[in-house]
């Protein structure tokens, strides 16, 4: 059969299908409802991003206000006759430890509208002081836990969970209904091969469903004004289109089988169930079986014990600390640094030393879990798409780890700066506040973003190809019948 | 006749490979989720118990110090896991495991342990996957007969359509419940293993799950009788499930957060800090509010100097300050709690069209893991905090040696403070919090029965498919 003839047959079938779909009120209504829901979820996502940004801006504003107030207090503290409490506001040790503390902020990406943050352990603002850094510590939340449990109405949910169900509703009966109506016999009697027939029936559905979904999702990223917005948009749109293709290919596979339309719908619903809930639940169960991370309760009690031990052994801890830092002894004495400040540093070091093993265990378990879940996500198209959207939205584990590393480095700079400044004298001038280290954040480079989305995107392509190839292989079983019909 | 039809339907379903496969799959998922959650919850409970003992030992061994310094030393209290939390972890899995108790500051819960994944808990599966199973196995109980032409035949032979529909519904209910018996037995055994099982809560939890399963069976049988074909019945069932079990709960949460906006954590903290700064610090009795208190107490005791008071003024003013600060926290967090409750009222409004919301609210409440139980625990921590601070400030206020430099007390005083013990609320209290949800499930059951009645009428009028006519 020649290519032009095949294309002609395909076009005829596709045009007929589009006309049929547009004539079906149920299909048109479902398409409109789904697209409207997707647009609404994107709008709701934008609002969530705006709220998160406003919250971060509020933190900055409060930090700045505190700084301005403390600048005034600092001036008072420097004045003759200042009380003990007032003098503390001019003391670099206490400025670094308490009065001058500022937050390190993880900016909310505009593409964050695609997927809401569901990791309750992830903080987007960390208060940095010269005390020990507590990245894993939660903060007071005002969110209603009842609503958290319901989940967010974000594009990630609409695309990863609902789009397959809409594809199912559009495609489960593409060929099976023809069989049930008895029109399949007539169709097979035409010279149009089953493959062309199936493509002609399913490709318009892929375009009708996948294109608007990809356009809306891509537009969210493209208009986000994020760094690499186009790369994020292309990744999102591509992933959504391929994801739609996965489910259309699955529908093709069940359509060329012997199942009736109800059984075809059942099979697709079963596939959806496995991909959406089965695989993530199995991954969770598998991880729970091997997870050796410490519980939050254990962390709390270890940290508590460490602080108690360090404080009760303060004299010995201070001796050890001074033996490790002989330079502090002479310079401290020269600068008149009170022994309690050295004791505070020594105690902090001791607490960090005592907490380090469990903190390392926790961080290692978190990193291993992130790696495990990244691999497990490739097994299901649903989790693979969710992973692409998470990465594009800036919710990926790598961006989070990068933020935590940046906070650790900043904390180290902060602590060093204040220790040095405390050693240099116990009173700060107002102008020196401007020299205090500031947290600087640079988002991931394009190559990193591309690398993070590459694996789940490739997994989606593999899922789509495998299902399409399986469908094509099964379609070939129809050839004898088709040939027989041709012969007739 | 109804019994015979129900038995026949039960046998048919038991022989149906599709039913056996799907029910087996759900059962495996449920049993795996249940055993894994039970092991996890048991381990967490043990860890919290051990951590609780460890921090209490640290409290007792803190050494001698000024009693008010001890209020700053503080202690941790750990959120206990309810017996049913492994079946429905609700909000407790991710809402923080412990609270730090100290003076001047309302305790904030520490970080949670897991990411919210409600669909992967046994209760989540029962809320979402069980209805899907019922749709997938029950869509053709009547519509399949209609497609095959046997429905018209049965009615033609004199079968009562109402008895036919009720019998089919009973058969489906029996098949679904029998398939879940192993999961129910496993849950009962795991609940009864630990001593002091809360039978009433367990029964309430089970009754809500049972009512929800029966509700879906009735809805599916009703749709199967009303739809012209098995395919239409399946599509209608799946659409109803997708909308009510997946979409509406999220839409409802979105609507609730729009209708009743909440302050961000920082905005709340800033507003609390602003109110506290108006009061001033009890550690700085020169602030205006405390100067006023001082004047009042001096006038009350008709003395000119705090040294002439019959108690230590430093301790007294710290306690007054604590009470003023606690009032600020109580108001701010009380307002937040009210807003949460109003959001849940919005959610309850959507529950009229989403049985999953009604079941989820009832299930978490009976399991003792919903927001209301958490708020109750927070309140009990606040009560303990007030007790701890008052006990220690009273020592500073009334001990004759308190005004001496270097005044310190030891273990005996720390023992007087004791530990925080949360007394779990009764099943009645839990049920009272979800009265609306329980009522909604009951009304939905009645509506589902009406749907079944409509299906019977439809079969009586037109037992065959359109093509038969």
Boltz contact constraints between the chains, C-beta under 6 A:
constraints:
  - contact:
      token1: [A, 44]
      token2: [B, 254]
      max_distance: 6.0
  - contact:
      token1: [A, 55]
      token2: [B, 264]
      max_distance: 6.0
  - contact:
      token1: [A, 55]
      token2: [B, 266]
      max_distance: 6.0
  - contact:
      token1: [A, 58]
      token2: [B, 266]
      max_distance: 6.0
  - contact:
      token1: [A, 59]
      token2: [B, 266]
      max_distance: 6.0
  - contact:
      token1: [A, 62]
      token2: [B, 270]
      max_distance: 6.0
  - contact:
      token1: [A, 118]
      token2: [B, 115]
      max_distance: 6.0
  - contact:
      token1: [A, 119]
      token2: [B, 115]
      max_distance: 6.0
  - contact:
      token1: [A, 120]
      token2: [B, 94]
      max_distance: 6.0
  - contact:
      token1: [A, 120]
      token2: [B, 112]
      max_distance: 6.0
  - contact:
      token1: [A, 121]
      token2: [B, 111]
      max_distance: 6.0
  - contact:
      token1: [A, 137]
      token2: [B, 111]
      max_distance: 6.0
  - contact:
      token1: [A, 138]
      token2: [B, 96]
      max_distance: 6.0
  - contact:
      token1: [A, 138]
      token2: [B, 110]
      max_distance: 6.0
  - contact:
      token1: [A, 138]
      token2: [B, 111]
      max_distance: 6.0
  - contact:
      token1: [A, 140]
      token2: [B, 108]
      max_distance: 6.0
  - contact:
      token1: [A, 140]
      token2: [B, 265]
      max_distance: 6.0
  - contact:
      token1: [A, 141]
      token2: [B, 265]
      max_distance: 6.0
  - contact:
      token1: [A, 142]
      token2: [B, 262]
      max_distance: 6.0
  - contact:
      token1: [A, 142]
      token2: [B, 263]
      max_distance: 6.0
  - contact:
      token1: [A, 142]
      token2: [B, 265]
      max_distance: 6.0
  - contact:
      token1: [A, 142]
      token2: [B, 268]
      max_distance: 6.0
  - contact:
      token1: [A, 142]
      token2: [B, 336]
      max_distance: 6.0
  - contact:
      token1: [A, 144]
      token2: [B, 340]
      max_distance: 6.0
  - contact:
      token1: [A, 144]
      token2: [B, 343]
      max_distance: 6.0
  - contact:
      token1: [A, 145]
      token2: [B, 91]
      max_distance: 6.0
  - contact:
      token1: [A, 145]
      token2: [B, 95]
      max_distance: 6.0
  - contact:
      token1: [A, 145]
      token2: [B, 371]
      max_distance: 6.0
  - contact:
      token1: [A, 146]
      token2: [B, 344]
      max_distance: 6.0
  - contact:
      token1: [A, 146]
      token2: [B, 371]
      max_distance: 6.0
  - contact:
      token1: [A, 147]
      token2: [B, 253]
      max_distance: 6.0
  - contact:
      token1: [A, 147]
      token2: [B, 256]
      max_distance: 6.0
  - contact:
      token1: [A, 147]
      token2: [B, 257]
      max_distance: 6.0
  - contact:
      token1: [A, 148]
      token2: [B, 116]
      max_distance: 6.0
  - contact:
      token1: [A, 149]
      token2: [B, 118]
      max_distance: 6.0
  - contact:
      token1: [A, 150]
      token2: [B, 249]
      max_distance: 6.0
  - contact:
      token1: [A, 150]
      token2: [B, 250]
      max_distance: 6.0
  - contact:
      token1: [A, 150]
      token2: [B, 253]
      max_distance: 6.0
  - contact:
      token1: [A, 151]
      token2: [B, 250]
      max_distance: 6.0
  - contact:
      token1: [A, 153]
      token2: [B, 250]
      max_distance: 6.0
  - contact:
      token1: [A, 153]
      token2: [B, 254]
      max_distance: 6.0
  - contact:
      token1: [A, 165]
      token2: [B, 242]
      max_distance: 6.0
  - contact:
      token1: [A, 261]
      token2: [B, 231]
      max_distance: 6.0
  - contact:
      token1: [A, 262]
      token2: [B, 230]
      max_distance: 6.0
  - contact:
      token1: [A, 262]
      token2: [B, 231]
      max_distance: 6.0
  - contact:
      token1: [A, 262]
      token2: [B, 234]
      max_distance: 6.0
  - contact:
      token1: [A, 265]
      token2: [B, 234]
      max_distance: 6.0
  - contact:
      token1: [A, 266]
      token2: [B, 136]
      max_distance: 6.0
  - contact:
      token1: [A, 277]
      token2: [B, 119]
      max_distance: 6.0
  - contact:
      token1: [A, 281]
      token2: [B, 120]
      max_distance: 6.0
  - contact:
      token1: [A, 284]
      token2: [B, 120]
      max_distance: 6.0
  - contact:
      token1: [A, 285]
      token2: [B, 36]
      max_distance: 6.0
  - contact:
      token1: [A, 288]
      token2: [B, 36]
      max_distance: 6.0
  - contact:
      token1: [A, 295]
      token2: [B, 47]
      max_distance: 6.0
  - contact:
      token1: [A, 296]
      token2: [B, 97]
      max_distance: 6.0
  - contact:
      token1: [A, 296]
      token2: [B, 111]
      max_distance: 6.0
  - contact:
      token1: [A, 296]
      token2: [B, 113]
      max_distance: 6.0
  - contact:
      token1: [A, 297]
      token2: [B, 47]
      max_distance: 6.0
  - contact:
      token1: [A, 297]
      token2: [B, 48]
      max_distance: 6.0
  - contact:
      token1: [A, 297]
      token2: [B, 51]
      max_distance: 6.0
  - contact:
      token1: [A, 297]
      token2: [B, 78]
      max_distance: 6.0
  - contact:
      token1: [A, 297]
      token2: [B, 97]
      max_distance: 6.0
  - contact:
      token1: [A, 298]
      token2: [B, 47]
      max_distance: 6.0
  - contact:
      token1: [A, 300]
      token2: [B, 76]
      max_distance: 6.0
  - contact:
      token1: [A, 300]
      token2: [B, 98]
      max_distance: 6.0
  - contact:
      token1: [A, 300]
      token2: [B, 110]
      max_distance: 6.0
  - contact:
      token1: [A, 301]
      token2: [B, 51]
      max_distance: 6.0
  - contact:
      token1: [A, 301]
      token2: [B, 54]
      max_distance: 6.0
  - contact:
      token1: [A, 301]
      token2: [B, 55]
      max_distance: 6.0
  - contact:
      token1: [A, 304]
      token2: [B, 55]
      max_distance: 6.0
  - contact:
      token1: [A, 304]
      token2: [B, 58]
      max_distance: 6.0
  - contact:
      token1: [A, 305]
      token2: [B, 58]
      max_distance: 6.0
  - contact:
      token1: [A, 308]
      token2: [B, 58]
      max_distance: 6.0
